[in-house]
Each structure stands twice: as C-alpha cells, then as structure tokens.
Amino acid sequence: MAQSLTELLLSGAELRTLIDAAEDILGNPLAFIDRNQNEPLLSKGYPQDDIEDKIYRRRNISSAEYEKDTGYVTALALTGRPHIIAWPNIRRRRMVCGSLVGGKHLGGIRLPDVGRPLEELDPEAVMETAQVLGVAMVLNGWPADAGINDGQELLFSILNQRINPPFLANRMLYPMFPEGSTYCMLWFITDSAEALLPDLQPYCYAPVENGFAALTDYHALLKNREALDREVRSQERLVSCSDAFSSVQDIYEHFRLAQSVYRYALSVGQTQGLALFNDYRLHHMLASVSRLPDASRYIHDGIRALRDYDREKGTEYLATLRAYLDCDQNISRAAQQLCVHKNTVFYRLGRLKSDFGLDLQDTKTLVSLYCSLWLGDIL
C-alpha cells in the first residue's frame, strides 16, 4: 500500500494527487488536517455534509472544549520526539491520524465514517498513509518552519528507523548533507557529546541507545586521524568508525557497522582511541564466517593442538601465541602482558615451531593463526 504512495511521492506528485490516490487505496475519503485543525485538502470523494457538520461543531463549542476534544494533537506535540509517527484516534465516528515530522506536529488525516466502515480499515495502512502525506507536505515546503532539516533530529529519526529509506529523497536531505560527499558513521559511549572530537566538526550527532552516533566526512577523518586519535585517548574514550559510504540512505547500515567495530576493538583489548573499520575489516569477515553452521572447521589445526597440549600439560603456549599476536609480534610487550621474562617468550615461541610446526615467520601462518584465535573466541 504505502509503496505505491511512496513512489508517487518520490516522483514529485502534488499533494492533491497523493490525497486522491490515498482515497483509492484505503477505500475511504479523507481530509488532510493542518496543525490548526483546518482542512486545506480534501480527497475527491469527501462528503460535503461532513464538512458542514465540522464547521457547525467548531462554531458552537468553546475553545477550551475544542482543545480538549483534540487533546491527542497536544499530546503528540508535547512528546517532542523527532520522528515520523501516525497516531490513530477514533472518536465521533471518525478516524484521525496525526503526523509528527522532525519532532514537529504538522497535522494528519481525517477519515469520516463513510465508504468502508472504520472498523474494517487496516490501522497500519492508515498510519502509513499519514506518514507519506506528512513527508509530502514537508517536501512541498509547507509549513516552512517544520524543522525537518535539523541535523540531530533527522539523524535520530534515521538511526531509529522512524523514517523509511524511500523517504530519504535528496530534496529532503540536501540542505543537511552536501551532495557528492563521502561519509562515515562514528559511535561512542559517553555521558555527553559536547567534547566530541572538536577538530572533526561532524555534520550532526544524536543520542542513540546507550551512546552517541555522529555523521562526518570520511576523508576529513582520515586526514586528521592521528590528531583525532590522540584527542580521543586523552579523553580515555573509544570512538569507532564505519566504512565509507556515499548515500545517506545507508546511514542506518553503517551505524550498525560502527557499533560492530566498537565491539571488535574491545574484543582485542583496544579500549581507547579511534577504531576504524579498516582496522577491523578482518574481524568483520570472521564474524560473518562464525554464523556458518560449520564455522569451527576454519580454525587452524595448530590452535587445537596447542589448546589440548596446554590442558594436558598445564603449559601456556596458546596464551603466549595470543599475546605475541596481540602485541604486533613485539616480544617485550608480550612478556609484559604475560608477566614473564622476555626470554621465556623467546623459548615458548621456539617450541611452537620445533614441537608444533608453526612457523611464525610465515605470513600466511601468522594470519591463519590470528584469524583462528579470534574466530574461536566468538564461536
């Protein structure tokens, strides 16, 4: 249902066309209601007697009673939640759906009790219709103060999937996101975003779930990576970064990717600094492998042999290999991590080759062992 309306919307159809199409789809005439409860647009089959009845009722009740009668509108406006939502309300034999766009109440639709009985209407179809018409109103520039181009509110909406991807038309997003740019999503956990990377100047950021998400220029981030990494470490914070993308419709996907990078970084002991997707691309690949039914078959035989030997003899060859790889093959750092003398690490690494046939000078072996260790951790 909504897809056909969406296609009309993105093809540049006028509100009048959308209103009439909505009537055909719902099987019920409808009126588009603005924030002041006026009905500037009626579908082709809207009954005249319903209009006259509404005018009579509005003229003969007090303002206080009128506001009380339309209290759902006030409730919507006071939430201040930045997303598109339709709020069904059946009263006086009518169904009303309000529409919030960008945290601002814009209006909605009214369906009189003619045509199909209201109880037979699909509530989801009615709500989706209100969503499409609410966005259509913004795209057509009315009202001008709707606030849809507020970066933080719109980003919040996208990340929480309050706005479906088909609605992310260039006409709506152009004032916020420079066309032709290459973006990336950042993710970090903190009590406040005020100190977020002052040298980066993201397009926008928004509180999401238990942290903050930010959208920024990918090339600018790479250019300032070292300085940004120092700044993040000085704040004792970990900030993860997604892969690069060029379409704002991919924001949600790359937000989740940035969250994955955050988890990958923590899994290998990185708790501070800037963690880029490129640094953890291998981990992303392995996470995909881990979901295969026979994922354990990809673990190197040498890892299994070391695990069994350590369990039987009480040795720490597997822990030594892990520390050596985690410390970028730096024996002194590995010894510090293991709390042993570096000569002990030398000895154990030598045994890995002589007793287990693991040549740590061979790149393919190193990569395979590293992948197997990480894959084994997540299986």
PyMOL commands that set and color helices and strands:
alter all, ss='L'
color gray80, all
select helices_A, chain A and resi 2-10+15-26+48-59+63-69+71-79+118-120+123-139+151-159+165-167+170-173+218-223+225-234+248-267+277-290+295-298+301-313+317-326+331-338+342-356+363-378
alter helices_A, ss='H'
color red, helices_A
select strands_A, chain A and resi 31-34+41-42+85-91+94-101+104-112+183-188+204-208+211-217+238-241+273-276
alter strands_A, ss='S'
color yellow, strands_A
deselect
rebuild
show_as cartoon
